[in-house]
Each structure stands twice: as C-alpha cells, then as structure tokens.
Amino acid sequence: MERTRSIFSLAAISPNLMDSTRNLHSIILGELPDDGRQFSGVLEEDIFALPANEPQVTEGIAYDLHVSRHGDFLLVTGSLQTAFSIQCVRCLAQFPFRVELRGHTFDVEITDEVTADLTEAIREDILLTLPAYPKCEDSSLGEIQCTPAVRIYSPDDPPPRFADDSPEGGSKQNVWGVLDKLGALNDND
C-alpha cells in the first residue's frame, strides 16, 4: 500500500515518469508523435510468471526504448536489462544470470487502434536469451566452480565394480544378478 502511495506522489511531481511506466502496457497510439517517443524506467512487476522449478526473475526490467509507428506495427528499439536466478543442470545449484539486450529491435503488431501492449514481446525476447541448458559457468558473476551432483561417465571409463564382484574374477560381473533376485522374489508371492 505504501509503495502505491509513493508511485502516485511521484506521478504528481513528474507525470511523465508515471506515464512511461504505465504505457508499456498500454501505449496510447493517438498520443504517439510521428517521430516516436522515448520510454525509460523500470518495470517492477513479474511479467514472466514462470513455475517454481524454472528461472526466477530477481529484479525489475530496466528499459530505455524508442517506440515509433510504421503502418500497422510499432517499431521498438533500445535496451532491456534484468536478472534471473537459474538452476544449474549439472550441480543443481542456483546461480545469477544477467540479461542485457542493448541495441535491441523488435516490432509489435497493432491489433487495437487505440492502444498497444509491449509487455508480451519484451517477455518473449528476454526468455529467448536464457540458456537452454544452464550451467554455473554461464553466471554473470564470472566463472563459478560447478561440482556435478551426479558422476558423469564417459565411454573411456572402466566399467563400475559391484559389491558382489570378486577382485580375482576380473570381468565376471553378473549385471543380471539383481534382476534375477527380483524375479525370485516375485516367484515366491
């Protein structure tokens, strides 16, 4: 509630600050000059709404965008910045990942002749920059030491030894022994 009051008091001091933040959701096309308009600020709301097991945004989206109308679409150029907490696919630790789109360009189709919303296009472009298989070394804090939670085997590794393997037997591994024991348990039922 207090945050809402502070935004409205800022709007009374500087109406352009309130308009530029609100207008990312609804740019009033009739008020857009022929040469376009600059929108700058921080979009604090979470426009991503990702599930808990997905990357989570950790700060607002800082934007500095120039919006101009070209026929039935808006051309948007500028920069977007935000940060996420992402889980490493190898060690399962969380690490910070910074998204910085500088000199970024995208367009938004005008579907309503009164207003246009940029948030869905911004959301998509930022999500496309996130790594598909994030690893700790992708962190924006530099290289983080990643200790895999699971041993990764290569084809050149020797086969694993089991508890019932005899050291003298060499390669007398009974890899089917465990399954045979399960079959014997089912036969007794």
LODO-932484 format. One record per residue (C-alpha): x, z, y; chain; residue number from 1. Coordinates in Angstrom, 2 decimals. Layout:
c1;c3;c2;chaine;num
X;Z;Y;A;NUM
...
# end
This chain:
c1;c3;c2;chaine;num
0.00;0.00;0.00;A;1
2.83;0.90;2.40;A;2
4.55;-2.43;1.64;A;3
1.37;-4.29;2.60;A;4
1.25;-2.49;5.95;A;5
4.88;-3.37;6.69;A;6
4.28;-7.07;5.96;A;7
1.25;-7.12;8.26;A;8
3.17;-5.29;11.01;A;9
5.96;-7.88;10.67;A;10
3.35;-10.61;10.95;A;11
2.16;-9.13;14.25;A;12
5.76;-9.23;15.56;A;13
6.63;-12.64;14.10;A;14
3.67;-14.71;12.90;A;15
6.00;-17.47;11.58;A;16
7.52;-15.05;9.04;A;17
4.13;-14.29;7.51;A;18
3.05;-17.94;7.61;A;19
6.18;-19.27;5.92;A;20
5.85;-16.80;3.03;A;21
2.11;-17.37;2.58;A;22
2.39;-21.12;2.97;A;23
4.43;-21.67;-0.19;A;24
1.12;-21.07;-1.97;A;25
-0.99;-23.00;0.48;A;26
0.78;-25.34;2.85;A;27
-1.88;-26.45;5.30;A;28
-1.41;-30.20;5.37;A;29
-3.16;-30.68;8.72;A;30
-0.59;-28.36;10.38;A;31
2.43;-30.15;8.86;A;32
4.25;-32.15;11.59;A;33
5.22;-35.79;10.94;A;34
8.90;-34.87;10.67;A;35
8.13;-31.96;8.31;A;36
8.58;-28.22;8.58;A;37
11.22;-25.70;7.51;A;38
10.14;-22.75;5.32;A;39
12.56;-19.86;4.81;A;40
12.16;-16.41;3.31;A;41
11.94;-14.50;0.06;A;42
9.06;-14.88;-2.36;A;43
8.84;-11.37;-3.86;A;44
6.07;-11.91;-6.38;A;45
6.85;-12.76;-10.02;A;46
5.65;-16.36;-10.38;A;47
7.23;-16.66;-13.86;A;48
5.05;-14.23;-15.89;A;49
7.28;-14.52;-18.97;A;50
6.75;-12.40;-22.13;A;51
8.91;-9.27;-22.54;A;52
11.27;-10.95;-25.05;A;53
12.05;-13.80;-22.58;A;54
14.31;-13.75;-19.49;A;55
13.01;-11.45;-16.77;A;56
13.38;-12.08;-13.05;A;57
15.25;-9.25;-11.31;A;58
14.88;-10.23;-7.65;A;59
12.69;-12.32;-5.39;A;60
13.21;-16.04;-4.89;A;61
15.15;-16.73;-1.70;A;62
14.17;-20.13;-0.36;A;63
15.14;-22.39;2.51;A;64
13.05;-25.55;2.15;A;65
12.16;-28.51;4.31;A;66
8.72;-29.95;3.48;A;67
7.54;-33.35;4.67;A;68
4.57;-35.52;3.76;A;69
5.04;-39.02;2.36;A;70
1.72;-40.60;1.48;A;71
0.08;-38.70;-1.36;A;72
3.01;-36.38;-2.12;A;73
5.20;-33.79;-0.40;A;74
8.97;-34.21;-0.44;A;75
10.73;-30.85;-0.62;A;76
14.49;-30.42;-0.08;A;77
16.62;-27.31;0.29;A;78
17.82;-24.34;-1.69;A;79
16.38;-21.76;-4.08;A;80
18.11;-18.61;-5.36;A;81
17.09;-15.83;-7.72;A;82
18.44;-13.79;-10.62;A;83
17.35;-13.01;-14.16;A;84
18.22;-10.56;-16.91;A;85
18.73;-12.58;-20.10;A;86
19.38;-11.55;-23.71;A;87
22.47;-12.96;-25.42;A;88
21.65;-14.85;-28.63;A;89
24.83;-13.57;-30.33;A;90
25.12;-9.87;-29.50;A;91
21.54;-9.27;-28.23;A;92
22.82;-7.52;-25.06;A;93
21.20;-8.15;-21.68;A;94
23.31;-9.84;-19.02;A;95
22.66;-11.04;-15.44;A;96
22.20;-14.73;-14.76;A;97
22.02;-16.10;-11.23;A;98
20.14;-19.31;-10.40;A;99
21.30;-21.17;-7.30;A;100
19.80;-24.57;-6.57;A;101
21.50;-25.98;-3.47;A;102
20.63;-29.41;-2.11;A;103
17.68;-29.40;-4.48;A;104
14.97;-32.03;-4.12;A;105
11.55;-32.24;-5.73;A;106
8.14;-33.62;-4.91;A;107
4.64;-32.25;-5.25;A;108
1.60;-34.46;-5.60;A;109
-1.12;-33.79;-3.06;A;110
-4.33;-33.18;-5.01;A;111
-6.28;-31.41;-2.27;A;112
-6.34;-32.96;1.22;A;113
-6.39;-29.50;2.82;A;114
-3.59;-27.50;1.15;A;115
-0.69;-27.90;-1.28;A;116
0.98;-25.28;-3.50;A;117
4.74;-25.40;-4.16;A;118
5.00;-22.40;-6.48;A;119
4.41;-24.21;-9.79;A;120
7.08;-26.83;-9.01;A;121
9.52;-24.08;-7.93;A;122
8.76;-22.12;-11.11;A;123
9.40;-25.14;-13.36;A;124
12.63;-26.17;-11.65;A;125
14.08;-22.65;-11.85;A;126
13.08;-22.19;-15.51;A;127
14.74;-25.51;-16.39;A;128
18.08;-24.15;-15.15;A;129
18.05;-21.22;-17.60;A;130
20.30;-21.73;-20.64;A;131
18.52;-22.64;-23.89;A;132
20.93;-20.52;-25.97;A;133
22.19;-17.88;-23.52;A;134
25.50;-16.20;-24.29;A;135
27.27;-13.40;-22.45;A;136
29.86;-15.82;-21.05;A;137
27.02;-17.55;-19.13;A;138
26.75;-14.42;-16.95;A;139
27.03;-14.77;-13.20;A;140
29.34;-11.73;-13.15;A;141
32.13;-13.67;-14.77;A;142
33.09;-13.54;-18.40;A;143
31.60;-10.62;-20.32;A;144
33.03;-9.71;-23.72;A;145
30.45;-10.61;-26.35;A;146
30.56;-8.76;-29.67;A;147
28.22;-10.53;-32.10;A;148
25.66;-8.27;-33.76;A;149
25.84;-10.39;-36.92;A;150
29.01;-11.63;-38.63;A;151
29.21;-15.37;-38.20;A;152
30.74;-17.09;-41.22;A;153
32.50;-20.41;-41.20;A;154
32.81;-22.83;-44.15;A;155
36.52;-21.92;-44.39;A;156
35.85;-18.19;-45.00;A;157
36.27;-16.92;-48.57;A;158
33.02;-16.07;-50.36;A;159
31.84;-12.49;-49.80;A;160
32.55;-9.94;-52.53;A;161
29.70;-7.96;-54.03;A;162
29.77;-4.35;-55.28;A;163
29.43;-5.35;-58.96;A;164
32.32;-7.87;-58.73;A;165
35.38;-6.86;-60.69;A;166
38.71;-7.41;-58.93;A;167
40.25;-8.77;-62.16;A;168
37.42;-11.19;-62.82;A;169
38.34;-13.47;-59.94;A;170
35.38;-15.76;-59.33;A;171
33.00;-14.17;-61.86;A;172
30.39;-13.46;-59.22;A;173
26.88;-13.11;-60.52;A;174
24.96;-14.22;-57.48;A;175
21.73;-14.41;-59.51;A;176
22.05;-10.85;-60.85;A;177
19.95;-9.33;-58.11;A;178
17.15;-11.83;-58.71;A;179
17.34;-11.21;-62.49;A;180
16.87;-7.48;-61.80;A;181
13.80;-8.23;-59.66;A;182
12.35;-10.37;-62.46;A;183
12.91;-7.49;-64.93;A;184
11.06;-5.10;-62.61;A;185
8.08;-7.47;-62.38;A;186
8.01;-7.83;-66.21;A;187
7.60;-4.06;-66.57;A;188
4.46;-3.98;-64.39;A;189
# end
